[in-house]
């Protein structure tokens, strides 16, 4: 009975904590390519996102931006042409004994870092030189072109480094509580457990962009309920599933996965792979600093004559994915729209398209061929979403 009461209490608490992020910093020793990665599944009330390219003294950098911030004053994940990449997740169990009004500076700091930093040491110097209090409560995941890969747990006054290269697992995971914070506070514990279970199933030295960006970012596993809705016994028997405590859920606005370079490779070949929109209904697209961001990933332009962006199409598809129009709409995902035994679900079609094109990208030579693959992924992704939206209606 105690277990049932506890579970019920958790379910009552979940809607109050619908925002957050699930993140990972991954050493090159854990990946098949030998390249480090950072991964962020972003949950936020700022659902409308886009990608933008900026100039800086170091060259260029690309960043994930809220549509409500058209000038791009804050960045929520990205990389620069020096091979430095950064993302974050909020930490809600720090600064509890010393709350202040100056806060929410994470996006500002990440923009500064992309403009100024080449290495992890540069980022550490940036943190050291910030005026206290810093207005920060976060984990910053960072990689560089020298193979560096670390999380930095940061509060208003201090920071602590956790090095993925020194961890025997080869990776580090964070949701919305810090190990340096107040024990038992924060949230994202179930999402963290799910991420741990998924990563533990991956042998050392085998993780790929496709596994992480195309598959794990869209996992249908729910560890609290002990279910994996991608298994036939589940997806043939369920139409609606509760996604409150899943890694990707109603509040998920985007995903950014940055694959760095191995030591000795050209830092400009660092690639950020993005889902702009809910990952279940948004294609995985690569972007680089050496070229402009495609219009399909940029801030939507006003006017009915402009073609829809991927974010706009994904937002329409999300209404079909969460079709219940009640106060509880955020809980219940309509599974057949993305995953079914006929393999006609939106997610299944996107994953097939991504498999073909990620393989093609790995074999491409030069920037022109990479751009061709990128354009093909955007076009095919749009076709899949447009057909699904039209058919559903």
Buried (B, 14 or more C-beta within 10 A) or exposed (E): EEEEEEEEEBBEEBEEBBBBBBBBBBBBBBBBBBBBBBBBBBBBEBBBBBBBBBEBEBBBBBBBBBBEBEEBEBBBBBBBBBBBBBBBBBBBBBBEEEEEEEBEBBBBBBBBBBBBBBBBEBBBEBBEEBEEBBBBBBBBBBBBBBBBBBBBBBBBEEBEBBBBBEBEBBBBBBBBBBEBBBEEBBBBBBBBBBBBEBBEEBEEEEBBBBBBBBBBBBBBBBBBBEBBBBEEEBBEEBEBBBBBBBBBBBBBBBBBBBBBBBBEBEBBBBBBBBBBBBBBBBBBBBBBBBBEBBBBBBBBEEEEEEEBBBBBBBBBBBBBBBBEEEEEEBBBBBBBBBBBEEEBBBBBBBBBBBEBBBEBBEEBEEEEEBBBBBEBBBEBBBEBBBEBBEEBE
